[in-house]
Amino acid sequence: MTQHNPRPLDGITVISLEHAIAAPFCTRQLADLGARVIKVERPGVGDFARGYDQRVDGLASHFVWTNRSKESLTLDLKQDEAGDILDSLLGRADVLVQNLAPGAAARMGLSFEALHERFPRLIVCDISGYGEGGPYEKKKAYDLLIQSEGGFLSVTGGPGENEMAKAGCSIADIAAGMYAYTGILSALLLRDKTGEGSRIDVSMLESLVEWMGYPMYYAYHGAPQPPRAGASHSTIYPYGPFPTGGGGTIMLGLQNEREWALFCEKVLLDKALATDERFSANFKRSENRDVLRQIIVEGFAALSVDEVVARLEDAQIANARVNDMHGVWEHPQLKARDSWREVDSPSGPLPSLLPPGRNAAFTPRMDGVPGLGQHTGSILEELGFSAEEQARMTAAGVV
């Protein structure tokens, strides 16, 4: 379909008081669906994620990832005139998203209760570390801290006492951003039924704990939780990385007894191993994983990664190569599916991944990554401010 086909959120305006990852990831996805997202940033400083690193031609990797297709408006919300500008924007908006420090939005008069009286159709999405109420309500929260509080670290990493590991990406922020995104979509549908906006309260803790459902239920009623098993599965075996000849590594995924028998016959070339009493059921293989690992490692030692993959494919055993980031950039499946686009940025054109979940009816919006305050002038002009008024506000630090 051509780019001008209607997108689901065309005509929807989102104002976002956002920083770091959770809220920006949410609003970028709203922008992917066609929403106009106005990102409000502090003059001269902006979203602090802009300064995390300079890995993308001088721009920060986190910022480039979560901020395409947005307009950047600088406002010093501590000044009354900036508050008036924000009010004017909210009067035209459909959604307000914020992940400021706990209580900050309410102190600025931006609670749902205060806004609902003036803007009854406005949807307000508040993203915080721990949510409203409770003893942790005002506690500061960052991604790694929520990974810790939510139990993620207790099941991730190596088996040793001091071998816990964090996720290599901002998993708690991502979880909260996803629930904020879907919560806003459902609130827009609800508004179509009721005619009124609603409030969405998203906590990083609850978002990540929802994703921890399997290990939580595994440890139900005080039962031992899944042990940390590095890159291997904690309770299914063999399911994890194994070395091959030449220094390569292959990731195996065996899920059932049929696959185990095929693996022994066609990959290890040892059909009798399938009925070895030590390995005749998954729980036995898991209990005897050290012995079984040595057998597999010895079986792979004379084979390259490609040769192991060929045997696994012939046996229809799930497998994967262990790619680093360079391998992902060059992944043949992403290339074959034409998954990359080019977007503009203050540093020039950059590659950007198409949003997952492609809809054949429309093309997602993939516009540029904004410079700090890039759209301040055009937005103020849209609100009726003259060039002279804009110059005065800039000199006063309002914008």
N, C-alpha and C positions, 0 to 999 in steps of 0.2 A: 504494500500500500504506500501511497505517496505521503510525504511529510505533512501536508496540510490537512490530512484527515483528522477529525476531532479526536482529542485525547480525553480520558475520563475526567480529569480535573481542570480542563480548560475553563477559564472564568473564575476559578477559585483563587483567592488571595490569602497568603499566609504571612503573618508577621512573626519573626522569631528573634527572641532575645536569647542567644545561644552562644555556647563556647564548647571547646573540646570536641567530643565525639557523639554522645547519645542524641542530643537534640539536632545537631547538624546532619547526622546520618538519617534521622527521621525525615527532616525537611527536604534533604536532597532527593529522597525517594518520592516525596510528594511532587517535587519539581519534575522528576522523571515522567510523572503522569500528567504533566501539563500545568500544574499550579504555578502561580506567580509567587515566589518566595522572596520577601524583603528581609534581609539579614541586618539587624541593628547592631552596630559595633561602636565601641568607644573611640572617639576621635584620637588619632595619632597612635593608637595601640592596637585596637581591634581584638578579634578573637585571639586568645593567647595561644591557640594551636597554630597560628601563623608563624610562631617563633620556635616550634618544637625542633626543627632541623631545616636544612637547605638542600635536601637530596634531589629535588625535582627541578633542575635548572635554577636553583636558588630559592625555590618555594618549598614549603613544608609538606612532607608526604601525607600526613594525616589530613591537612587542610585541602590539598588537591583532591584527595579521595572523597571527601564528604561535602564539598561546597560548589560543585559545578551547577550551572543553570540558575544561580541566585543573583539578586541585586544587593549590593552592599551600600547601606546608608549609615553614615556616622552620626550619632547623637550622644550628647552628654546628658544622660537622663537625670542628673542631679540638678540641672538647671530647668526652671519652670518652662521656659520657651520650648525646650526640647520635649518636655512632657506634653505640651500643647500639640506639637507636631505628631507625636506618637498617638495622641487621642484622635487627631484627624485621620490618621492611617487606620486605626482600629474601627472607626466609624465606617470605613469602606471595606474592611477585611471580613473574612469568614472564619479564620483560625488564628489564635495566638498560641505560640509554643515558647516555653521558657525553661531553662535549666540553670538559673542563677543560683547563688548560694541560698541555703534554706532560709525562708522567710523574706528574702530580699524583694521579690515581686509583690508580695502582700504589703510590705512597707511602702512601696511606690504606688499603692492603690490599684494594683493589677491582679488582685484576687478575683476568682470567678464571681463571687458574691457582689463585689463592687462593680465589676464590669457588666454583669448580667442586667443590672437595672438600666444601664444606658445603652447597651448593645445586646438586646435579647437573643439575637441570632448568632452571636459570636461563640465559637467553640474554644475552650481554653484547655490546653494540655500542659500540665505541670510535671516535669521530670526531675526526680531527686534521687538521692542515694537510698533513703530508707522510707520515703513516703510520709504522708501527713499523720500526725499522732504517734503515740508510743514513745518510749524512752530514747530512741535513736533519732527522733525527728530532726533535731538540729545538728546532728553529728556530720562532720565533713566526710565526704565519700569520693574516692577515686577508684578507677577500675580494679587495680590490684587489691585494694582494701576490700572491695566487694567480693572478689574471687576468694579472698580469705574468709570473710564472714559467711559467705554462702556455701562453704564446704568444698568448693571446687579444688582448692589446693590440697585438700586432704586425700583426694583420689587421683591426683595428677602428678606424674613424676616417677622417679625410681623407687625401688622397694626400701631403700635405707632410711633411717630415721631422719636424716637431714637432706633427703633427696627430693623433697616436694618441688614442683615446678609450676610457674604461671603459664597461662596460654600465651602463645606467641603473637596473638592479636588481642584487641580490647574487647574481650568476649562479653563482659558485663555491660559495657557501654552499648555494644551491638545489640544485645538482648533487649535492653531498655529502649533503644531506638526503634527496634522492630515492633515492640508492643505499642509504643507511641504512634508509630506509623499506622498500624492496623486499627488502633483505637480511634484515631482521627477519621479514618475511612468509615468506620462504623458509626461515628458521631455524625458524619455528613449524611449518611443514610437515615439515621434517626431524626435528624433535623427535617428531612423531607417528609417525615410522618407527622412530627409534632409542631414544626414551624419554629422551634426554639433550639438555641445552642445548649451544650452540656459541658460538664467538666470531666476531664480525664486525669487521674492521679496515677502516674507510673513511677514505680520505684525500681532502681537497679537491683536491689536485693531480691525482691519478689520475682523479677524477670529472670534472674539467674537461677534462683531456687526452683522455679518451674522447669528449667532445663536440667536440673539435677534430679529429676523424678526417679530415674532408674536406680542410681546408687542410694537414694533415700529409701525407696521401698525395699531394696536389697538388704538394708540395715534395719528393717522394720522391727519394732518391739525390742530394740537393743541388740539385735543380731549383729555379728561382725560386718563391717562395711567392706566393699570391694577393695582388695589390696592395690596399692600403687604398683604398676607393672611397666613403667616406661612407655615405650611406643607399642607394646603388646596389649592385647585385650586382657583385662584382669581375670575373666572367668571363662573365656572361650579359647581353645588352643588346638592347633597352631593358628594364631591370628595376630600377625605382627611382622616386624622386619627380620630378615635373615640375610646373612652375607653370602655372596657368590664368589666365584673365582674372579681374579683380576681386581679385587677391591670394590666390586659393585654391591648393591643392596636391593633386595626385592621384598615387597610387602605382600604377605599371604593373607587370605581370608577364607578359612574353612568353617562352615556353619553346621554341618550335619554329617551323619554316618555315611551316607551315599558318597558325599564329596571326599570324606576321609579314605574310603576304599579306592576311589579313583586316583586320589593323590598318591597312595602307596603303589598302586599298579603302574600308573602311567608317568608319574613324575619321579618318584624315588626308585622305580623299577624293582620293587620288593613287595609283591602281592601278599606274602605271608604276614607282613608287618601289620596289616589291617586287623588281623584277628589276635594279635599279641595281647594277652590279658592286661598288660599295663596300659594299653592305649585303646581298648575296645569300646570306650564311651567317652564323651567329652569331659566329664568330671574326672575320669582317670587320666586322660591326656593332660588336663590342667594340673592335676596333682603331681604328675611325673614329667612336668614340662622341661626340667633341666636335662633329663636323660633323652627325651624326644628331641629337644633342640640340638643336642650334639649329633644325633643321627641325621637330622635334616642338614645341618651345617656340613657334615662330612659328605652327604649326598650331593650338595651343591658346589663343593670345593673345586671340582674340575670343570665346572660349567660357567660360562659368561652369563650376564644378566639376560641377554637376548636368547640364549639357549634355554635358560630356566623359564622365561616367559613363553617360549614356543611350546615347551612341554605342558605348562600350566594351561595355556589356551587350548591345546589338544585335549586335555582332560576336563576342560570347561570349569577350571578352578579360578575363582575370583583372585585377581592380583593387581598390583599397581607398582609403578616405578616410584622411587623416593626422590621427587623433584625438589631442587632448591628454587629460589625465586627466579633465577635466570631460566631455569627449565620451564617454569610456569609462563613467563613472558613469551617463550617460544613454543608453548604447548601445541602440538599438531591438531588436537581436537578443537581448540579455541580458534585456530586459524581456519580450519575447514568449515566451521560454523559461522565464519565472518563475524566474530564476537567483538572486534575492536573498532572503535570510532576515533576521530580526532576532535578535540575541543580546544578552544582558545584559552589563553591564560596571560597574566602579565609577563610571563617569560616566553611566550610564543606557543605554537601548537603542541599539544600533549596527547598521547594515547589514553583512551578511556574505555573501560569495559561496558558493553551494553548491559542494561539492567536484566537480571535473571527473570525468568517467567515471561517470555515474549508473547505478546498478543498480536495476532495477525491483522487485527482491525486498525491498528494505529502504530506510528513510529514514536518511540519515547523521545522526550525532549532531552537534548544533550548539548546545552549551551556552555559558554565559557566559565572558567573559575574567576571570580571577581577580584580585582584589586581593592584594597581598603578604601572605602568611600567612593568607589568608581561611579556609583549611580546616585550619589547624594544630590547633585545638581538637577538631574532630570526628575527625581522624585519630588524635590521641593518645587520645581517649576510646575509639575503636575498638580501640586497642592495650591498653586496660585501665588507663590513667593516670587517677587521680582529679583532681577540680578543684583540690585542694590541691597535688598533685604538679605539675600544669600551671602553677599560679601560681608555685611555687618555681623551676621550670625557666625560666619567663619572666623572673623577677627575676634569675636567674643568667646570662641571655643564652644559654642552651642552645637555646631556640626563639624 
